[in-house]
Amino acid sequence: MKAATIREGQAVTELVLVRHGQSLWNRESRFTGSVDVPLTDTGREEARRAAALLAGRDFAVGYTSLLRRAAETLNIIAAAGWPGLPVIADAALNERHYGDLQGRFKDEVRQRYGSDVYQLWHRSYEIPPPGGESLRQTVERVGDFYRRTAEPDLRRGKNVLLVAHGNVIRSLVMILDDLAPEALAAVEVLTGVPRIYRFDDELRVVHRESLAEGLTP
């Protein structure tokens, strides 16, 4: 999606999206979803690296989920450069619920049910995993959060830092980049890597980038 053009003298606000640092079950390659799993030492280092990449920016508010891997990542980032940052946790930013797959090793699920079924449960937009949440449902609740909370902040000229989960960030990328559902499967979100969106005073995206070297946002 092509960005709008920044006019001279135009106000610009920023939304920074960060997936939490590596969690214990990320490292073990398990489906995590809504299970409250802690960060690893690597995940904490990724959070500190994200803070360094964001140094010099100004944030008015931080949003995160109720799950500690995201909340701790935001706390580490805020402590490094924004110690007084107001932080709001909201269940709407919790990771997609993977139902019966939560806690299971991804390779075990792939081997038992086959790669095609695994891919449907993992990446399909419409089909939920058994007992879980579809990606469409995730996008809908994340979109509701964005419209009622982050978007009004941005319209008021506030820069927003949002630290959440892989499928939450993918949902926001879909909304902000106006992606079709079939394009969402190809969107990868790395742990601890900031994505930057800048908006003009009409809340049109004027710039987007990832702060990971060599990564196309």
C-alpha positions as CSV (number, residue, x, y, z in Angstrom):
1,M,0.0,0.0,0.0
2,K,1.5,3.4,-1.0
3,A,2.0,5.9,1.7
4,A,0.5,9.4,1.5
5,T,2.8,12.4,1.0
6,I,3.9,14.5,3.9
7,R,3.2,18.2,3.3
8,E,5.6,20.8,4.7
9,G,4.6,21.9,8.2
10,Q,2.1,19.1,8.5
11,A,1.8,17.4,12.0
12,V,2.9,13.8,12.1
13,T,2.0,11.3,14.8
14,E,3.5,7.8,15.4
15,L,2.2,4.4,16.3
16,V,5.0,2.0,17.2
17,L,4.1,-1.7,17.3
18,V,6.3,-4.3,19.0
19,R,5.8,-8.0,19.4
20,H,6.9,-9.1,22.9
21,G,10.4,-10.6,23.3
22,Q,11.0,-14.4,23.0
23,S,8.9,-16.3,25.5
24,L,9.6,-19.8,26.9
25,W,7.2,-21.4,24.6
26,N,8.5,-19.4,21.6
27,R,11.8,-21.0,22.3
28,E,10.3,-24.5,22.6
29,S,8.2,-24.0,19.5
30,R,4.8,-24.5,21.2
31,F,1.4,-23.0,20.5
32,T,1.1,-20.4,23.2
33,G,-2.0,-18.3,22.6
34,S,-3.7,-17.1,25.7
35,V,-1.5,-19.1,28.1
36,D,0.5,-16.7,30.4
37,V,4.1,-17.8,29.6
38,P,7.1,-15.8,30.8
39,L,9.9,-14.2,28.8
40,T,13.3,-15.9,28.4
41,D,16.5,-14.0,29.1
42,T,16.8,-13.7,25.3
43,G,13.3,-12.1,25.2
44,R,14.4,-9.6,27.9
45,E,17.4,-8.7,25.8
46,E,15.2,-8.3,22.7
47,A,13.1,-5.8,24.8
48,R,16.2,-3.9,25.7
49,R,17.3,-3.8,22.1
50,A,13.9,-2.5,21.0
51,A,14.2,0.3,23.6
52,A,17.6,1.2,22.2
53,L,16.2,1.3,18.6
54,L,13.4,3.6,19.8
55,A,15.6,6.0,21.7
56,G,14.8,9.7,21.2
57,R,11.2,9.1,20.4
58,D,8.4,10.7,22.4
59,F,5.4,8.5,23.6
60,A,2.3,9.8,25.3
61,V,0.9,6.3,26.2
62,G,1.7,2.6,26.1
63,Y,-0.8,-0.2,25.5
64,T,-0.3,-3.9,26.1
65,S,-2.2,-7.1,26.8
66,L,-3.0,-8.8,30.1
67,L,-0.3,-11.5,29.4
68,R,3.0,-11.0,31.2
69,R,5.3,-11.6,28.2
70,A,3.9,-8.5,26.6
71,A,3.5,-6.5,29.7
72,E,7.1,-7.2,30.8
73,T,8.4,-6.3,27.4
74,L,6.7,-3.0,27.5
75,N,7.9,-2.4,31.1
76,I,11.5,-3.1,30.1
77,I,11.2,-0.7,27.1
78,A,9.5,2.0,29.2
79,A,12.1,1.8,32.0
80,A,14.9,2.3,29.5
81,G,13.7,5.6,28.2
82,W,10.2,6.5,29.2
83,P,10.0,5.7,33.0
84,G,6.8,7.8,33.6
85,L,4.9,6.5,30.6
86,P,1.2,5.8,31.3
87,V,0.6,2.1,30.6
88,I,-2.8,0.6,29.9
89,A,-3.4,-3.2,29.7
90,D,-6.4,-4.4,27.8
91,A,-7.6,-8.0,27.2
92,A,-8.5,-7.1,23.6
93,L,-4.7,-7.2,22.9
94,N,-4.3,-10.7,24.2
95,E,-2.9,-13.2,21.8
96,R,-5.2,-15.3,19.6
97,H,-6.7,-18.2,21.5
98,Y,-5.4,-21.5,20.0
99,G,-7.9,-23.7,21.8
100,D,-6.9,-27.3,22.0
101,L,-3.5,-26.6,20.4
102,Q,-2.3,-24.4,23.3
103,G,0.8,-25.9,24.9
104,R,1.3,-28.5,22.2
105,F,4.6,-28.6,20.2
106,K,4.1,-27.3,16.7
107,D,6.1,-30.2,15.1
108,E,4.0,-32.8,17.0
109,V,0.8,-31.1,15.7
110,R,2.2,-31.0,12.1
111,Q,3.2,-34.7,12.2
112,R,0.0,-35.9,13.7
113,Y,-2.5,-34.0,11.5
114,G,-0.4,-33.3,8.4
115,S,1.1,-30.1,7.0
116,D,-2.1,-28.9,5.2
117,V,-4.3,-29.2,8.4
118,Y,-1.5,-27.6,10.5
119,Q,-1.3,-24.7,8.1
120,L,-5.1,-24.2,8.1
121,W,-5.2,-24.1,11.9
122,H,-2.1,-21.9,12.1
123,R,-2.6,-19.4,9.3
124,S,-6.2,-19.7,7.9
125,Y,-8.2,-16.5,8.2
126,E,-11.6,-18.2,8.5
127,I,-10.9,-21.6,10.1
128,P,-10.2,-21.7,13.8
129,P,-8.1,-24.4,15.5
130,P,-10.2,-26.8,17.5
131,G,-11.8,-25.0,20.4
132,G,-10.0,-21.8,19.5
133,E,-10.3,-18.4,17.8
134,S,-10.1,-17.7,14.1
135,L,-7.8,-15.1,12.8
136,R,-10.9,-13.2,11.5
137,Q,-12.2,-13.1,15.1
138,T,-8.8,-11.8,16.3
139,V,-8.7,-9.1,13.7
140,E,-12.2,-8.0,14.6
141,R,-11.5,-7.6,18.4
142,V,-8.1,-5.9,17.7
143,G,-9.8,-3.6,15.2
144,D,-12.4,-2.7,17.8
145,F,-9.7,-1.9,20.3
146,Y,-7.8,0.2,17.7
147,R,-10.8,2.3,16.7
148,R,-12.0,3.0,20.3
149,T,-8.6,3.5,21.9
150,A,-5.4,4.0,19.9
151,E,-7.0,5.8,16.9
152,P,-8.5,8.6,19.1
153,D,-5.1,9.1,20.8
154,L,-3.4,9.4,17.4
155,R,-6.1,11.9,16.2
156,R,-5.3,14.0,19.3
157,G,-1.6,14.1,18.3
158,K,-0.4,11.5,20.8
159,N,2.4,9.1,19.9
160,V,1.5,5.5,20.9
161,L,3.6,2.6,21.8
162,L,1.8,-0.7,21.6
163,V,3.4,-4.0,22.7
164,A,1.5,-7.2,22.1
165,H,1.6,-10.5,20.3
166,G,2.3,-11.9,16.9
167,N,-1.3,-12.2,15.7
168,V,-2.3,-9.0,17.3
169,I,0.4,-7.1,15.4
170,R,-0.5,-8.9,12.2
171,S,-4.1,-7.9,12.7
172,L,-3.0,-4.2,13.0
173,V,-0.8,-4.5,10.0
174,M,-3.8,-5.8,8.0
175,I,-5.9,-2.9,9.2
176,L,-3.3,-0.2,8.7
177,D,-2.0,-1.5,5.3
178,D,-5.5,-2.4,4.1
179,L,-4.4,-6.0,3.3
180,A,-6.7,-8.7,1.9
181,P,-7.2,-11.8,4.1
182,E,-5.2,-13.9,1.7
183,A,-2.2,-11.6,2.0
184,L,-2.1,-11.8,5.8
185,A,-0.7,-15.3,5.9
186,A,2.6,-14.0,4.5
187,V,3.0,-11.3,7.1
188,E,5.7,-12.3,9.6
189,V,6.3,-10.5,12.9
190,L,9.6,-11.0,14.6
191,T,9.9,-10.9,18.4
192,G,11.2,-7.6,19.8
193,V,11.3,-5.7,16.4
194,P,9.6,-2.3,16.3
195,R,7.3,-1.5,13.4
196,I,6.7,2.3,12.9
197,Y,3.7,3.9,11.4
198,R,3.5,7.7,10.9
199,F,0.3,9.4,10.2
200,D,-0.7,12.9,8.8
201,D,-3.3,15.0,10.5
202,E,-6.1,13.1,8.7
203,L,-4.7,9.8,10.0
204,R,-3.4,8.6,6.7
205,V,-0.3,6.5,6.8
206,V,2.6,8.7,5.4
207,H,5.5,6.3,6.3
208,R,6.0,2.8,7.5
209,E,9.1,0.9,8.4
210,S,10.6,-1.9,10.4
211,L,13.6,-1.3,12.5
212,A,15.0,-4.8,11.8
213,E,17.9,-4.6,9.3
214,G,17.0,-6.1,6.0
215,L,13.3,-6.7,7.0
216,T,10.7,-5.4,4.6
217,P,7.7,-4.1,6.7
